[in-house]
Amino acid sequence: MFPEVTADEVVARVSGLAGYHRAIATDADGTLWATDVADELFALLGARRDFRGAARDVLRTRAARHLDAVPDDDHALAQELLRENAAGRITVAPMCEMQAEATGERSEDELAALYAEVAERVAPTVRTGVRDLILRLRDVGWRVHVASGSLGDAVAVCMRRCGIPFDTVDGAALRRRGSYVEAALDGEIPLFGGKVRAFTTAGVWPAAVGMGDGGWDVTFLQDAGLPVLIHPKPALREAMAGHPRAVVLV
């Protein structure tokens, strides 16, 4: 359905593209790496039964909207929510909100240690072909901007660990009180149209290259100069069917 292209062919296609910013606008999870940063962090905290105080209370209140019964055990709760999300019975927006808020109620240092641990889990799943493409365009002056439903500062740590350069990362953010991280969102999570708003705020929209893997990425991919689909899920293939410029990176 879509032409399959190499990194060389992507570079050739965009080298003379006019009317777009010389920038890569990309999703993170499933696109830059095969796993999901929010899922990894959430599963880690659940396995350690480390949802704390108000974060645990908020999680359980939100979970009650989606589950017939909320397990008392935090590990069981995390696993049940992840299963429901994977099955499509919890949509992306409420899942991202629950996962982000559940990470709060700890110090910045504790959070940084968690991010470093998650980055070690993410690194082996990096999409090496995607990283190579980003490095090639970066070497000739292109900007790299990321919008993710995961916590933005966690994604940034993972990108550094994976050797992927970037200019900005927009993602979920938690409210801070000094060096303490609260169990409350600070602003909008850039999902759907929020990704376009993030790229616009960064000053790189429309971008010459857009990269994504899921159906929700169509909101920005459809208007990129060259939409590059990365291991596209069926929903993205369906949503982008018939797009005259969309390609799949191989």
N, C-alpha and C positions, 0 to 999 in steps of 0.2 A: 504493500500500500504506500509506503514512504520510501524514498531513495535512501540507501545506506551509504554513509560517507565516512571517510577517514578524517583524522585531524588535518592532514595536508589539504584535503578537499574543502574542509570548512574554512581554513585560512585563505584558500584561493577564492572561495565564493564571497567572502566578506572583504577582501582586500580593496575592492573598488566600490563597495556599497556606499551610496550617497544618501543623505537625509537622516542618518542615524548617528547616535553617539558612539564613539569608539570605546565600547564598554560591553562587558559580559554581565547580564542580569540573570541570576541563577537561584534556584531553590537549593536547599542543602540536603536534607534527608532523602535517601533513595537516589539522589542525583550526584552528589559529591562522594558519597559512600553508600554502601548497600544497606546499612542499618539505619536506625532512627535514634538521634541523640536523646530526645525526650523519653522514648521507650526505655532506653538503656538506663537512664538516670532514675526513672520511676521504678523499674524492676529492681535496681540496686537498692534503693531506699526501702522498697517493700520487703525484699529478702532479708534485710537487716532489721526490719521492723523499726525503722527510724523516721517515720512520720511523726512530727513533734507538735505538741500543744495545739495552738490555733490552726496550724497547717493540717493536722490530723482531723480536727473538728470540721474544718471547711471541706476537706476531702470526703468525709463520711456524709455530710449534708448533701453535697453535689452527687455523690454516688447513689444516694437514695432515689434520685430522680430517674436513674437508669437501670437499677437492679431491683428485682423482686424482693431480695433480702440482702442486706449489707453484712458480709462476714465480719465477725469480731476480730479475727486475726488479720493483721495488716498485710502479711504476705499473700494470704488467700484473696484479700480484697484487691490488691494490685494485679494479681494474676487474672482475676475475674474481669476487671475493667479492661485489661489488655486484650483478653479473649473477645469481649463484646465489641471492642473497637475494631479488632481485626476482622470480625464477622460483619462489620458495617452497621451494627445495631447502636453504636454510639458514634455520632458524626465527629468530624475533625475538630470543629470549633470548641465544643464543650470538653472534648478529651484534652486538647491543648491547654485549656484553662485549668482543668483539674490537675494535670501533670505539673504545670508551672507553679501553681499555688502550693501544692503538696511539698515542694522543695524548700519552702521558707521556714522561718523560725530557727535560724542558726546564724552563726557569725560568718563574715566574709571569708575568713581563713578556712573555716570548715567547708564552706561552699567551694572554695578554690581547690581544696583537696579532693572533693567529690568530682569536680570537673576534670581534674587531671586523671583520675581513675577511669572515668568514662572515656576520655580521649584515648587511653590505652586500649580500650575495647573497640573503639571506632576505627583506629588506625589500620588494623589488618584488613578492613573492608573497603578501604579507599578505592575509588574508581580510577585506576592509574591512567587510563586513556583520557578521562576528563581532566585529571590533573595535568597531563602533558599538554593538552590543548590550552588550558588556562595559562600555563607557563610560557607557551609559545607566543600567545597574544600579549601577555604581560611584558615579555622581552621587547616587544615593539611599541610599548607605551599604552596598551589598553588598560582601562580601569576594570576592577572586579567588585561587584556589589551583590550581596546575598540577602534574601528575605526568607525567613523560616518561621514555622510555627513552634519550633523548640525555643528554649531560652537562648537569646542572642549571645550572651557572654559565654555560654557553654559551647555554642557552635564555633565561636571565635577561637576558643582554646583547642577544639578539635581540628580546626583548619590549620592552626600553627603546628600542631603535632603531626598532621598529615603532609605538611610542606606545601600548602596551598595558599598563595598570597591573596590579600583582599584589601579593599579600601574601606568598605563599610559592611557591617552585618546588622540587619534589623531583624529582631525576633521578639519573642515574649520577654518581658522584663518584670522584675519584682521590685516592690517599693523598699527603699532603704531607710533606716533610722540610725544615722551614724555608721558604725561598722556592723550593724545588725540587719539581717535580711528578713523582711516580714512575709507573711503568707497572703499577700495581696498583689494583684497585678498593678503595674505602673504604666498605664497607657494601653493602646490597641495592640493586639497580636496581629501581625501582617499576614492575614489569610485572604484568599480570593482577591477582591479588589484592593485590599490592604497592601498586597505586594506591589501593585502598580503605584499606589500612593507612596510607598517607601522608596521605590526607584525614582519617582518624580521628585521627591524631596531631596534625594541624593544628587539630583541634577543630571541623570543619565538616561532619561526616558524621552523618546523611545531608544532602546539599546539596539546595537547592531546584531548582537547574539543573545538569545534567551535560551536557558537550559532548564529542563524540568522532567519529572518522571510520572507525576500523578494528574488525575483529572482536574484537580483544583488549580493546577498551574496554567491551564488554558487561558485564564484571565489576563496573564501577561504574555504568554508565548504567542498568542494569536497576532499581537501587534509588534513583535520583535522583527528586526530585519531578516534574521535567519533563525527560526525556531528549531533548536536542536533537542531532539527527544532522547533521553538517556534511559535505557532499559524501560521503555514506556509501559505502564500498566494499561490494561484493556480500556479503562475509562478515558485515559488520555488519547489512546489511539482512536477511539470513537469520537471524542470531542474535536480532535484535529483532523479528522477524515476530510479530504477534499481541500485542505489548506494548500495553496499553490507553492509555498516555500519550505514547508516542514520537512526535516530530514531526521534520520536516526544515526547516531554516532556508533561506529563499530570499531 
